[in-house]
Amino acid sequence: MGRKIGKNYKSKAMGLLLGILIVGIVITGIRSTKSEENHTLGDLILSHFEKGIYDRIVKTFMPVLTYDETEGSREYLGAVLPIYSYMKINEVYDTAKESELTYEMIRAKEAADENHVDEKTGELVSQNKDQETEKKSQKSVVSFSKEKLSDFDYLRQNFYTVDRTTTITSDRLNAKKMLEKDMHLAKNVEGPQVLIYHTHSQEGYADSTPGDLNTSVVGVGEYLAQLLKEKYEIKVLHHTGTYDVNDRDHAYSNAESAIQKILEENPTIEVVIDLHRDGVAEGTRLVTKQDGKQMASIMFFNGLSHTTALGDISYLENPYIQDNLAFSFQLQLKAAEHYPGFARPIYLKGYRYNMHFKPKSLLVEVGAQTNTLEEAKNSMVPLADILNKVIME
């Protein structure tokens, strides 16, 4: 019994001594920061000794105060502070804050949101400069292992560009679940099954004739419709309505009711494609070479109805976000496997972009204003093939 009391007394004494030592060291540290002058050799030795003890105590009991960005420090902090490990596993990427916006302001932002303008120069700038290189076609099919695709970081870095105004986590980007969704069209259907339209019908190319829709992205859409119908026997309805003439800011709002009416009149439509043309800096060329032909590279674009500032945007609800993501990912994977370098990473942004019409809704950027019309049309050949592989084969 006497030994137990002695041990308890000793433990309490050590704890009290440790507490006094911590307080003393903190006070000494504060005092030493106020004056760096008039120290004797003894003061310096004691200060060095105190610092060594202080560092050990703080690192043991308050690791967050000693954290830095070195690999060893991150591993140590993860071991002694489990919540840090949890936060790193569920990490979301850097985002930019934006002010509260009204419904009309948000719908207006949607209209110009696929293109970025440099605030200093006023020039259109590219979203993916690292993709602006010409690549030669590769005949062999590239394969991607399920193990790699199941890694969220690998998936995000190799298949996506996440705009800084929104966030994405592994629960939304799950390759296994996205690949499990069946995107095949129903068989033996009489009516059209694919709708192609253009929110921004006035988007043209380097050699387009102003006012001539046949030389704009609408002409490119007509060629895609022709390929799908004639080569793959897919029933397509190409809608050439214009919604951005003199009013680009409300193009998505203007198009919404019209497209909804088309879908009500044609209930057999399963795939809705909004075909656009991107905007980049004038010195940028989004060009790739496939099967010996020079063509504009494409980019699939998804809206998440979620921004960092506003969270989930209830009045831009989209019940098909996960289906939209699965559809674009399956197309992106087929493009990467059969036409390496053809498709830029899928771009994820915060608003809806009228992708709530159908589970298989798709927004595609075909080249940019620096591409020629021929390059844009050439790119419809692999795009039609990719669509066929996902919805028909």
C-alpha positions in Angstrom: 0.0 0.0 0.0 2.8 2.4 0.9 4.5 1.8 -2.4 1.3 2.6 -4.3 0.9 5.8 -2.4 4.5 6.6 -3.2 4.0 6.0 -6.9 0.8 8.0 -7.0 2.5 10.9 -5.2 5.5 10.7 -7.5 3.2 10.7 -10.6 1.3 13.7 -9.4 4.5 15.5 -8.5 5.9 14.8 -12.0 2.7 16.0 -13.6 2.7 19.2 -11.5 6.4 19.8 -12.3 5.7 19.2 -16.0 2.9 21.8 -15.8 5.0 24.3 -14.1 7.8 23.7 -16.5 5.5 24.3 -19.5 4.1 27.5 -18.0 7.6 28.7 -17.2 9.0 27.9 -20.6 6.0 29.7 -22.3 6.6 32.8 -20.1 10.3 32.6 -20.8 9.7 32.3 -24.5 7.3 35.4 -24.5 9.8 37.4 -22.5 12.7 36.4 -24.8 10.9 37.5 -27.9 10.5 41.0 -26.4 14.2 41.5 -26.0 17.0 39.8 -27.9 19.8 41.8 -26.2 21.9 41.6 -23.0 22.0 37.8 -22.8 24.9 36.1 -20.9 26.5 32.8 -22.0 24.5 31.1 -19.2 21.3 32.6 -20.5 22.0 31.4 -24.0 22.8 27.8 -22.8 19.6 27.7 -20.6 17.6 29.1 -23.5 18.8 26.4 -25.8 18.1 23.7 -23.2 14.6 25.1 -22.6 13.9 25.2 -26.3 14.8 21.6 -26.7 12.5 20.5 -23.9 9.8 22.9 -25.1 9.9 21.5 -28.6 9.6 17.9 -27.4 6.6 18.8 -25.1 4.8 20.8 -27.8 5.4 18.2 -30.5 4.1 15.4 -28.2 1.1 17.1 -26.7 0.2 19.8 -29.3 1.5 18.4 -32.7 -0.6 20.8 -34.7 1.6 23.7 -33.5 4.7 22.0 -35.0 3.2 21.0 -38.4 4.8 22.0 -41.6 4.4 20.9 -45.2 7.3 18.4 -45.2 6.5 14.7 -45.8 7.8 13.6 -42.4 5.7 16.2 -40.5 2.5 15.2 -42.4 3.1 11.5 -41.6 3.8 12.3 -37.9 0.7 14.5 -37.6 -1.5 11.9 -39.2 -0.3 9.3 -36.7 -0.8 11.3 -33.5 -3.8 13.3 -34.7 -6.3 11.0 -36.4 -8.7 13.8 -37.4 -6.0 15.2 -39.6 -5.8 11.9 -41.5 -9.6 11.9 -41.9 -9.5 15.5 -43.3 -6.8 14.6 -45.8 -8.7 11.5 -47.0 -11.8 13.5 -47.6 -10.0 16.6 -48.9 -11.6 18.9 -51.4 -9.6 21.0 -53.7 -8.8 24.7 -53.6 -11.8 26.8 -54.5 -12.6 30.5 -54.9 -15.2 32.3 -52.9 -17.8 34.3 -54.7 -20.5 36.7 -53.5 -24.2 35.8 -53.2 -25.9 36.0 -56.5 -29.5 36.4 -57.5 -31.3 33.8 -59.7 -31.1 36.1 -62.8 -27.4 36.8 -62.2 -26.6 33.1 -62.0 -28.6 32.3 -65.1 -26.7 35.1 -66.9 -23.4 33.8 -65.7 -24.3 30.3 -67.1 -24.4 31.8 -70.6 -20.8 32.9 -70.6 -19.5 30.4 -68.2 -17.9 27.9 -70.6 -15.4 30.6 -71.8 -13.0 32.6 -69.6 -11.9 36.1 -70.2 -8.6 37.5 -68.8 -9.6 40.4 -66.5 -6.5 42.4 -67.4 -6.3 41.9 -71.2 -9.9 41.2 -72.0 -8.8 38.2 -74.1 -10.4 34.8 -74.0 -8.2 32.4 -72.3 -8.0 28.6 -72.5 -9.3 26.4 -69.7 -6.7 23.6 -70.3 -3.4 25.0 -71.7 -1.6 21.7 -71.1 -3.9 20.1 -73.6 -3.1 22.5 -76.5 -0.6 20.3 -78.2 -1.0 18.4 -81.5 -0.9 14.6 -81.0 -0.5 12.0 -83.6 -3.1 9.2 -83.9 -2.4 5.9 -82.2 -4.0 2.9 -83.8 -3.7 0.6 -80.7 -6.3 0.8 -78.1 -5.1 2.2 -74.7 -6.5 0.4 -71.7 -7.0 1.7 -68.1 -6.9 -0.7 -65.2 -9.9 -0.8 -62.8 -7.4 -0.4 -59.9 -6.2 3.0 -61.3 -9.6 4.2 -62.1 -10.8 3.4 -58.5 -8.2 5.8 -57.2 -10.0 9.2 -56.8 -6.8 11.3 -57.1 -5.7 9.4 -60.3 -9.2 9.8 -61.7 -9.5 13.5 -61.0 -6.0 14.3 -62.3 -6.2 12.4 -65.5 -9.9 12.8 -66.5 -11.1 16.0 -65.0 -10.5 19.7 -64.6 -12.4 21.1 -61.6 -13.2 24.8 -61.8 -12.1 26.7 -58.8 -15.7 27.9 -58.0 -16.9 24.4 -57.2 -15.8 21.2 -55.5 -16.0 17.5 -56.1 -15.4 14.5 -53.9 -15.0 10.8 -54.3 -18.7 10.1 -53.5 -19.6 11.9 -56.8 -16.6 10.7 -58.9 -16.7 6.9 -58.4 -15.5 5.2 -61.5 -17.0 1.8 -60.7 -20.5 3.2 -60.1 -20.2 5.5 -63.2 -19.2 2.6 -65.4 -22.0 0.4 -64.1 -24.7 2.7 -65.4 -26.2 1.3 -68.6 -26.2 4.0 -71.3 -27.6 1.9 -74.1 -30.6 3.1 -76.1 -33.8 1.2 -76.2 -34.2 -1.2 -79.1 -36.8 -1.1 -81.9 -38.0 2.5 -81.3 -39.8 4.4 -84.0 -39.2 8.0 -83.0 -35.9 10.0 -82.6 -33.7 8.9 -79.7 -31.0 11.6 -79.9 -31.6 15.4 -79.8 -28.8 17.8 -80.9 -29.3 21.5 -80.3 -27.3 24.7 -79.6 -27.8 27.1 -76.7 -25.1 29.3 -78.4 -26.0 29.0 -82.1 -23.9 32.1 -83.0 -20.6 30.5 -82.0 -18.4 30.4 -85.2 -14.9 29.4 -86.3 -12.0 31.2 -87.8 -13.4 31.0 -91.3 -17.1 31.1 -90.5 -19.3 33.5 -92.4 -21.1 35.9 -90.0 -24.9 35.2 -90.0 -24.5 31.9 -91.8 -25.5 29.1 -89.3 -24.2 26.5 -91.7 -20.7 27.7 -91.0 -21.2 28.0 -87.3 -21.4 25.3 -84.6 -24.9 24.6 -86.0 -23.4 23.3 -89.2 -21.1 21.1 -87.2 -24.1 19.8 -85.3 -25.8 19.0 -88.7 -22.8 17.0 -89.7 -22.8 15.0 -86.4 -26.5 14.3 -86.9 -25.8 13.1 -90.5 -23.0 10.7 -89.3 -25.1 9.2 -86.5 -28.1 8.6 -88.9 -26.2 7.4 -92.0 -23.3 5.5 -90.5 -24.7 4.2 -87.3 -28.5 4.2 -88.0 -29.3 6.2 -84.9 -32.5 8.3 -85.1 -31.6 11.9 -84.6 -33.5 15.2 -84.3 -31.3 18.2 -85.0 -32.9 21.4 -83.6 -31.5 24.6 -85.1 -33.4 27.1 -82.9 -31.5 30.3 -81.9 -31.5 31.5 -78.3 -28.5 33.8 -78.1 -29.2 36.3 -80.8 -28.7 39.8 -79.2 -29.2 38.1 -75.8 -26.4 35.7 -75.0 -26.8 36.4 -71.3 -30.2 34.7 -71.2 -29.5 31.9 -73.7 -30.0 29.1 -71.2 -33.2 30.5 -69.9 -34.4 31.2 -73.4 -33.7 27.6 -74.5 -35.1 25.8 -71.5 -38.8 25.9 -72.3 -38.3 25.3 -76.0 -36.2 22.2 -75.4 -38.6 20.9 -72.8 -41.4 21.2 -75.3 -39.5 19.2 -77.9 -38.9 16.5 -75.4 -42.6 16.4 -74.5 -43.5 16.1 -78.2 -40.8 13.4 -78.7 -40.9 11.1 -75.7 -38.6 8.5 -77.4 -35.6 10.9 -77.1 -33.1 9.6 -74.5 -29.9 11.5 -75.4 -29.8 15.3 -75.3 -26.6 16.9 -76.7 -26.0 20.7 -76.5 -23.1 21.4 -78.9 -20.9 24.4 -78.3 -17.7 25.9 -79.4 -15.1 27.0 -76.8 -13.3 30.3 -76.5 -9.6 30.6 -76.0 -6.8 33.1 -76.3 -6.1 34.1 -79.9 -2.7 32.4 -79.9 -4.1 29.1 -78.8 -5.0 26.2 -81.1 -7.0 23.2 -79.8 -5.8 20.8 -82.5 -5.3 17.0 -82.5 -4.5 14.5 -85.3 -6.6 11.4 -85.6 -6.5 8.8 -88.4 -4.2 11.2 -90.3 -6.6 14.1 -90.2 -6.2 17.4 -88.4 -9.2 18.2 -86.2 -10.4 20.2 -83.3 -10.1 18.6 -79.9 -13.4 18.3 -78.0 -14.3 18.7 -74.3 -17.2 17.3 -72.3 -18.6 19.8 -69.8 -20.6 19.0 -66.7 -22.6 21.3 -64.4 -22.8 20.3 -60.7 -25.5 22.7 -59.6 -23.2 23.4 -56.6 -20.8 26.3 -56.0 -18.5 26.9 -53.1 -20.3 30.1 -52.1 -23.9 28.9 -52.4 -23.6 25.1 -51.9 -26.3 23.1 -53.7 -28.3 25.5 -55.8 -31.9 24.4 -55.1 -33.5 26.4 -57.8 -31.1 24.9 -60.4 -31.9 21.4 -59.3 -30.7 18.6 -61.5 -31.9 15.1 -60.4 -29.6 13.5 -63.1 -26.2 14.9 -62.0 -24.8 11.4 -61.3 -26.2 10.1 -64.6 -24.8 13.1 -66.5 -21.4 12.4 -64.9 -21.5 8.7 -65.7 -22.5 9.5 -69.3 -19.6 12.0 -69.9 -17.1 9.7 -68.1 -18.0 6.7 -70.3 -17.6 8.8 -73.4 -14.3 10.2 -72.1 -12.9 6.8 -71.3 -13.8 5.5 -74.8 -12.2 8.6 -76.3 -9.0 8.0 -74.3 -8.9 4.3 -75.2 -9.6 4.7 -79.0 -8.5 8.3 -79.8 -5.8 9.3 -77.4 -5.4 13.1 -77.3 -8.8 13.8 -78.9 -10.7 14.8 -75.8 -9.5 17.4 -73.3 -10.3 16.6 -69.6 -13.9 16.8 -68.6 -14.6 20.3 -67.2 -16.7 20.5 -64.0 -18.3 23.8 -63.1 -20.9 25.0 -60.6 -24.1 25.7 -62.4 -26.7 23.6 -64.3 -26.4 24.5 -68.0 -29.8 22.9 -68.7 -28.4 19.4 -68.2 -31.5 18.4 -66.2 -33.6 17.3 -69.1 -32.5 13.7 -69.3 -30.2 11.3 -67.5 -28.1 11.2 -70.7 -27.7 14.9 -71.1 -24.4 16.1 -72.6 -22.7 19.4 -73.2 -19.8 19.3 -75.7 -17.3 22.0 -76.6 -16.0 21.5 -80.2 -12.7 23.3 -80.7 -12.6 27.1 -80.3 -12.8 30.3 -82.4 -9.2 29.7 -83.6 -10.1 26.4 -85.3 -11.3 26.1 -88.8 -14.8 24.9 -89.7 -13.2 21.9 -91.4 -11.3 21.0 -88.3 -14.5 21.2 -86.2 -16.4 19.0 -88.7 -13.5 16.4 -88.9 -13.8 16.0 -85.1 -17.4 14.8 -85.5 -16.2 11.5 -87.0 -14.5 10.2 -83.8 -17.3 11.8 -81.7 -20.0 9.9 -83.5 -18.0 6.7 -83.2 -17.5 7.3 -79.4 -21.2 7.9 -79.0 -22.1 4.8 -80.9 -19.7 2.7 -78.7 -21.4 3.9 -75.5 -25.1 4.0 -76.5 -25.4 1.3 -79.1 -22.6 -1.4 -78.9 
